[in-house]
Amino acid sequence: MRYLVNVLDVIYAIIKKIREQVPQSEHYFNLPEDYSPPCFLYRMVFNSDTRKTKYTKDVKLDLQIIYFGDKDLYGISDYEEKLKVMEQLRGFLSCFFIQVGDRYLNFEYSFGEADGQLTTNMLFKFKDGLIDIKYDEEQAREMMQKIYINKEEIV
């Protein structure tokens, strides 16, 4: 099966938009010990697919983006800086869609805080296609007309 939109393509599209809003930032999938702020960490909260038809599925993708900014002498994140970054991100988030390849995906977003860091959750819900290359339509019709239990046909 071939999937038309993948998680990495979505994250790369988000990174591109965030770089436009916060150009001096670094972007990570795994935060190194020697990171230097400002930087963003990308985490997938969940990803689920539900097959709807022979050729389509419903996709839910929830991504969390964690912002690591400057800290004071006591190791506490600068609250004013977090609010400024939140407003910078709102510049592209308030469009509620992002281009991923030749698709435009709608999303919902929310801001929060985790361990003193600014978090942004982006929830995508979209329809996607799938193509079963080895699908034999005749065989599938035949199987739907007969019911088997323990390899015995039930009439």
C-alpha positions as CSV (number, residue, x, y, z in Angstrom):
1,M,0.0,0.0,0.0
2,R,1.1,3.5,-0.8
3,Y,0.3,6.4,1.6
4,L,0.0,9.8,0.1
5,V,0.8,11.9,3.2
6,N,3.4,10.9,5.7
7,V,4.2,12.3,9.2
8,L,7.7,13.5,8.3
9,D,6.4,15.5,5.4
10,V,3.9,17.2,7.7
11,I,6.7,18.0,10.3
12,Y,9.0,19.3,7.6
13,A,6.3,21.7,6.4
14,I,5.7,22.9,10.0
15,I,9.5,23.5,10.4
16,K,9.5,25.5,7.3
17,K,6.7,27.8,8.6
18,I,8.2,28.1,12.0
19,R,11.6,29.1,10.5
20,E,9.8,32.0,8.7
21,Q,8.4,33.2,12.1
22,V,11.4,32.4,14.4
23,P,14.4,32.4,12.0
24,Q,17.1,32.1,14.6
25,S,15.8,28.9,16.0
26,E,17.1,25.3,15.9
27,H,14.8,22.3,15.3
28,Y,15.2,18.8,16.8
29,F,13.5,15.4,16.9
30,N,15.7,14.4,19.8
31,L,16.9,17.2,22.1
32,P,20.7,17.0,22.6
33,E,22.1,17.8,26.1
34,D,24.1,20.7,24.6
35,Y,21.2,22.4,22.8
36,S,21.3,26.2,22.6
37,P,18.0,28.2,22.8
38,P,15.9,29.1,21.0
39,C,14.9,25.7,19.7
40,F,11.9,23.5,19.0
41,L,11.4,19.8,19.7
42,Y,8.9,17.8,17.7
43,R,6.9,14.9,19.2
44,M,4.1,12.8,17.8
45,V,1.4,12.4,20.4
46,F,-0.7,10.0,18.3
47,N,-1.4,9.0,14.7
48,S,-4.4,6.9,13.7
49,D,-5.9,5.7,10.4
50,T,-9.4,4.5,9.8
51,R,-10.2,2.9,6.5
52,K,-13.4,4.5,5.0
53,T,-13.6,3.0,1.5
54,K,-11.6,0.8,-0.8
55,Y,-9.4,3.8,-1.7
56,T,-9.6,6.3,1.2
57,K,-8.9,6.5,4.9
58,D,-9.5,9.1,7.7
59,V,-6.3,10.2,9.4
60,K,-5.8,11.8,12.8
61,L,-2.4,13.2,13.6
62,D,-1.6,15.0,16.8
63,L,1.8,16.7,17.0
64,Q,3.4,18.5,20.0
65,I,6.0,21.2,19.5
66,I,7.9,22.2,22.5
67,Y,9.8,25.5,22.6
68,F,13.0,25.8,24.6
69,G,13.9,29.4,25.2
70,D,16.3,31.4,27.4
71,K,16.4,30.8,31.1
72,D,17.3,33.1,34.0
73,L,20.0,32.5,36.6
74,Y,17.6,30.1,38.5
75,G,16.9,28.0,35.5
76,I,13.4,29.4,35.0
77,S,12.2,30.1,31.4
78,D,11.5,33.7,30.5
79,Y,7.7,34.1,30.5
80,E,7.7,37.2,28.4
81,E,9.8,35.5,25.8
82,K,7.4,32.5,25.7
83,L,4.5,34.9,25.1
84,K,6.4,36.7,22.3
85,V,7.2,33.3,20.6
86,M,3.5,32.3,21.0
87,E,2.4,35.4,19.1
88,Q,5.0,34.8,16.4
89,L,3.8,31.3,15.9
90,R,0.2,32.5,15.8
91,G,1.1,34.2,12.6
92,F,0.9,31.0,10.6
93,L,-1.2,28.9,13.0
94,S,-4.2,31.2,12.7
95,C,-4.5,30.3,9.0
96,F,-5.6,26.8,10.2
97,F,-4.0,25.0,7.2
98,I,-0.6,24.1,5.9
99,Q,0.7,23.0,2.6
100,V,2.2,19.5,2.5
101,G,3.4,18.7,-0.9
102,D,0.5,19.3,-3.3
103,R,-2.1,19.0,-0.4
104,Y,-3.5,21.6,2.0
105,L,-4.1,20.1,5.4
106,N,-6.5,21.7,8.0
107,F,-5.6,21.6,11.6
108,E,-6.6,22.8,15.1
109,Y,-4.0,24.1,17.5
110,S,-3.7,25.0,21.2
111,F,-0.9,26.4,23.3
112,G,0.0,25.0,26.7
113,E,2.9,24.6,29.1
114,A,4.8,21.5,30.1
115,D,7.7,21.5,32.6
116,G,7.9,25.3,32.2
117,Q,8.2,25.2,28.4
118,L,5.8,26.5,25.9
119,T,4.0,23.8,24.0
120,T,1.9,23.9,20.8
121,N,-0.3,21.0,19.9
122,M,-1.5,20.7,16.3
123,L,-4.3,18.3,15.5
124,F,-4.7,17.2,11.9
125,K,-7.8,15.4,10.6
126,F,-7.9,14.7,6.9
127,K,-8.8,12.2,4.3
128,D,-6.0,10.4,2.5
129,G,-5.9,7.9,-0.2
130,L,-4.4,4.4,-0.3
131,I,-3.8,2.2,-3.1
132,D,-3.6,-1.6,-2.7
133,I,-1.4,-2.7,-5.6
134,K,-2.1,-6.4,-5.3
135,Y,-5.9,-6.0,-4.9
136,D,-7.8,-8.6,-6.8
137,E,-11.3,-7.4,-7.2
138,E,-12.7,-10.7,-8.5
139,Q,-11.3,-12.6,-5.6
140,A,-12.7,-10.1,-3.1
141,R,-16.2,-10.4,-4.7
142,E,-16.1,-14.1,-4.5
143,M,-15.0,-14.0,-0.8
144,M,-17.8,-11.6,0.1
145,Q,-20.4,-14.0,-1.4
146,K,-19.3,-16.9,0.8
147,I,-18.8,-17.2,4.5
148,Y,-16.2,-19.6,6.0
149,I,-15.9,-20.7,9.6
150,N,-13.0,-23.1,10.3
151,K,-12.5,-23.5,6.6
152,E,-16.0,-24.8,6.1
153,E,-18.4,-22.8,3.9
154,I,-21.6,-21.7,5.6
155,V,-24.6,-21.5,3.4
